[in-house]
Amino acid sequence: MELKEVAAKYEAYLIEQRRWFHQHPEYSELEFESCKHIRAELDKLGVEWRPCGLETGTLATIQGAKPGKTFLLRADMDALKVQEETGLEYASQNEGLMHACGHDCHMAMLLTTAHVLMDMREDLCGTVRLAFQPSEEIGTGGKSMVAQGAMDGVDGCFAVHVWADVPSGKVSIEAGPRMAACDMFKIYVTGKSCHGAQPHQGVDPVVVCSQLVNAFQTIVSREIDPNQSAVVTVGEINAGNSWNVVPESGFLQGTTRCFDAGVRKQLEDAVKRMVKSVGETYRAEIKLDWIPIVAPVVNDEGMSALAAESAKKVIGPDALYHFDKTNGGEDTSCFIEKAPGALAFLGVGCEACGAVWPQHNSKFQVDESALINGVKLCVQVVMDFNGQ
């Protein structure tokens, strides 16, 4: 059975599903309606599934008629706290929430992939698992699915992420680091309040917070190998609410990003060291919460090469597009750490259809006509992995 012909049958279904998910975005760990919808669609298809991953994750299984390896395809489900401003007729119906990162596309593509695989099941080798994963944006869903056995016995894995900076009709599947490790820090500073005209009687948390921000700027520039890529960002700082009062406390939080496990540990150690020394120097009590989020996404060389050839077969000989790694985080890494895998950036950028805004923007759109490429790519990767 010809893959392109089978996939073409479901293009309208793919768009219909994507628009339903887009209208009903749900925040991380709260994807209850999306979960219900996915399971209902799987039931219609006769695809077996089980709960897996927090309260809303679903792990479906399609068994091919022929023997072969076990392969996992993954799609994330959660939306962002963004007020949509696209003006689309199928815009978000949930106030303050939007699928501004493309996870609506991912769920729709994986459901459509299930249809195609079921149609081709008599020719399919091995077992395919479909992981509908919750809570990617806050990094808790992938860990939960793996902990609940999603990767047990899996020989390889693959995921597709729509990407605004890649042109429609193209796909980027380079080997090596693709998305960054992401960690979070929260710092609570306790000083001593006093009159702003008599600062010697207090301990100023505003100064302490400022010194921490300045100190952190030297970590990447003076402690990390220039050949490595790293980021330390303070995204929030709060202290005081009066012009003539030294406040009692201050707070700041931020993130670190990198692509190497050694650098990741180096960033954590540097932040902890500076927090300790600044607190001692300025006589403040400081509490640091270091919160690991996700490891870097590092595409397996063999899986990337296989997927690249798959893309040429089903998208076209000129489908491949070079796109550099990005400092955004993605918990596909939880799956790739357990079996050879790769994450592909599927091009959905298209000026003609208004898909010119970056991920996480309130006007983010995609070229829907490109989504069928993601379906064909997933199916072809499954087939090629089993030598079909």
N, C-alpha and C positions, 0 to 999 in steps of 0.2 A: 504494500500500500504506500502511495507516494505522500511523504510528509507535507509538502507544500499544499497539496490538494486537500488533505484532511484539515490542516490549520485554517485554510481559507473558509471552510464551513463555519468556523467559529469566530470570525472577525466581528460580526455584529454582537454576538454574545459577550465577547471581550470588552467592547466599548460599553455595552449596557451594564456589565458588572462594575467596570471602573467608575462609571458615573454614579452608580448606587453607592459605592464605598465613598466616593468623593462627597456626596450629599450627607453622609452619616459618619463624620469623623469622630473618633473617641480618643481620649488621652491615654497615656501609658498606664497599663495594668487595669484599665477600665473598658476594654474593648468588647463589652458584652454583646451588643447588637451585631457587631462584625462577626464575632464568634458564632452566634446563633445563625447568621446568614450563611457563613461558610459551611457549617455542618449540615444545614438544610440542602445546600447545593450538592455536597458530597453524597448525601442520602439519595437524592434524585438520581445520581449517577451510579449508585450501588457501590461506592467506594468505602471500604472499611476505614474507620478512624477511631482514635482514642484521645481523651484529654491528655495534654502534655504541655507543661509550661505555665506556671502561675495558675490563675483561674480561667484564662481565656485562650490558652494555646491549644492547638489541634495538630495531631500527627496522623496523617492518612497514609495508607499503604496500597499500592497497586502491584499485584503479582503478575509478572509476565508469563506467557505460556511456555517459555523455554528457560532452561537453567542459566544462571549467570550471577553476577555480583550484585551487591546491595548499594544503591546510590541514593543520596538525599538531595532534594531541591528545597530551598528555603525562601520564604517571603515574610516580611515583617508587616505589622498591622496598625501600629499606633499613629496618631496624628499629633499636631503641635498646637500649643496655645497661641494661635495667630488668628486675628480677625480677617477673614477673606475679603479681598477687594478686587476680584477678577471680573465681576459682573456677569459671570457665566450663568446660563439658565439652570445649570445643575450645581450651583454653588452650595457651599456648606449650609445646612439647615440648623446646625448647632452653634449657637452664639459663642464667639471667642475661640473656636476650634477650626482647624483647617488641615487638610492633607497637603501641606506645603513642602513636603519632601518626596512625595511620589509613592508612598506606601499603599495608597489606593490602587495604583497601577500594579504594584507587586502582587497584591492579593488577587486581582483580576487576572493577571497573567498566569499565576499558579493554578487557579481554578480552571482556566482555559487549557492549560497544559494537562490537567487531569482528564479533560474531555478527549484531547488528542491521544493521550496514552491509552485510554480505555478503548478508543476506536482501533488502535494499533496493537492491542494487547496480544493477539494471536502471533504477532511477529516480534514481540518484545521479549528480550532476554533479562532474566534476573528480577530483582525487586526494586521498586522505586518508592521512596518515602517522600511525602510532601509535608514540610514543616511550616505551618502557619504560626509564626512566632509573635507573641505580644511584646510590648515594652522595649523596643530597640532604642528609643530616644533617651531613655534614662539607664540603659545598660543592664536591665535585670532579666529580660525575657530569654535571651540566648542561654545564659547560665542555667536558668531554671529548666529549659528543655533538655539540655545536656545532662543535668543532674537527674532528670526523670527518664533517662534512657533513650533519648532521640537518636544518639549516635552509636548506640551499642550495636556492634556487628556491621557497621557501615564501612564500605571500602573507599568511597569517594563522595565529595559533595560540591555543590555549585549554587551560586546565587546571582541574580541579576538586579542591579540598581539603576533605575532611570537617572539620567544625568543631564542637566540643562546645558552644561558647557561642552557637551559632545554633540555634534550635528546629527540631526535625524538621519537614520539610515546607516549610521556608523556604530561601531562598538569598540571599546577599549578593554583588552584582557591581558595586559602586560604581566609578566612574572615579577615576583619580589614584592617589596612594600607598596601597598596601595592606599591604605588609610591608617591614621595614626593611633597609637595608644592614647587613651584619654583618662586622666585622673583629675580628681577635684579636691580642693582644700578649702576648709572653713577655719578662720582664725578669730578667736574671741579674746579681746584685750580688756583687762580690768586695771584701771588706774585709780586715781583719787581725785574726786571733784573739789574744786575751789573757785574762788573769784578769779575772773580773767585778768584782773589787775594785780593779782598776787600769785602768780603761777608757781612760785617757790614753795607754796604750801600744799601743792598737790602733785600728782603724777599724771601727765597729760597723755591720754590715749590717742589724741589726734596726731601728736608728734610721733608716737610709736607706730601707728598705722602708716604714716607717711614714710618713716624710715624703712619699714618692711617693703613697701612698694618700690622704693628706690633700690634697696638691697637686691630684690628679686631681679631687677633689670640687668644685674651683672652675672647672673647664673649662666645664661646662654652665651653672653659675649666673652666671659672670662673663665668659665669652667668646663664648657662643652667643646669637644673637638669641632673645629670649624667645618670639617668634612661631614659632620652629622647635622641632622635637621632637628630643631627643638623649639618649643614655645613655652613661655611662662606668662600667663595673662591674669591680671587682677580685674575681674569684671564688676565687682561691687565693693563699695567702701562706705561705711556709715559711722559717724561719730558726732555727738553733740546736736543740740537744737536751739542754742542761744548764742548771741554774738559776744557776750561778756562773761561766759561761764566755761571753765575747763570741765568737760564732762567726766562722768564716772567710768564710762566704757566705750569701746569701739568694736567694729566688726568688719572683716573683709573676707571675700571669697573669690576663688578663681580656678584656673585649670592649667594643667601642663599637657603638652602633646609632643610625641616623638615616634620614631619608627624602630627603635632598637631597645631590647630588654635591658642592656647595660645602662644606656642613657636614661631609661625610665627610672631605674633605681638611683642613678646619680641625681636626677632632678628631685626626687623625694628626699634624699639625704641632704641636699643643699637647702631646700626649704625648711626642713626640720632644724638644721644647724643654725640658720639665720634667725628663725623664730626664737630659739633658745638664747642666742647671744644678744639680740636686740632687746628681749625682755629683761635680761640681766643688766644690760648697759643702761636702760632707761627706767629701771626699778618697777616695771609693770609685771603683772601676772598674765601669762598668755597660755591659752588652751588651743591646741591645733588638732583638728579632725582631718586626717588624710583618708580620702575615699577612692579606692581603685574602681574605675568604671569598666574599661575594656582594654584588652591587649591590641597591638597593631594587627591589621589585616595584611598578611603576607601571602601572596598567591604562590601556590606550589608550581614549580617550573614545568613539571610534566603535565599537570592539569591545565595550566595556562596555554601550553602549546596545543593540547588536544582541543580545548575550547576555541582557540583561534582558528584551527582548521575547520571545526564545526561551523563557525560563523561564515567562513568563506563558502561553505557548501549551501547554506540555507539563506543567507542574506546577500552574498555576492562576493566575487573575487576581490573587490576593493572595499570590503566592509570594515577592515581594521583601521583604527584611528589611534594615533599616539596621544595619550593624555597622561600628564605627570601625576604622581601621587598627591594626595590631598591631606591636610591636617585635620580634616573631619574624622570623627570616630565612628565605628560601626561594629556591632557585636557579632557579625558573621565570623569574626575571629574565634569565637567560642566553638564553632563547628569545625573550622579549618585546623584548629589545634588538635582535633581528634582524628582526622583523616585527611589525606591529600585533597585540597580543594582550591577554588578560585572564586573571586568576585569580579563580575563584569560590569562595566559602566555602559549602559545602553543609551545611545544618543536619542534625545527627544527635543533638542533645541531646534527651533524653526522660526525665523523672523516672519515668514508669510502668515503663519497661524498664531502669532502673538506669543510664542513660547521663547521669550527672550529674558525672562527674569530668573535670578538664581534660586537655588533651593533655600527654603525657610523664608522666602519673601511672600508678602501678603498677596502679590499678584502672580505668583508662580503658576505656570501652565505647562502642558506637555503637548507634543505632537502625537495625538492618539493613533494616527496611522502607523507610527513606528512601533507600537506595542506588540503587534503580531510578530515582529522580529524577535522579541524576547521569548515568546512562546516557542517559536521554531528553534531558537538557539537551545533552550532548555531540553527539548525533546531530542535534538540531534546530539547534544552532549551525552545524554543518557545512552543513546544508541552507540555512539562512538566509544564510550567507556567500556561497553561490553563487546566491542569488536564487531558491531553489526555494520 
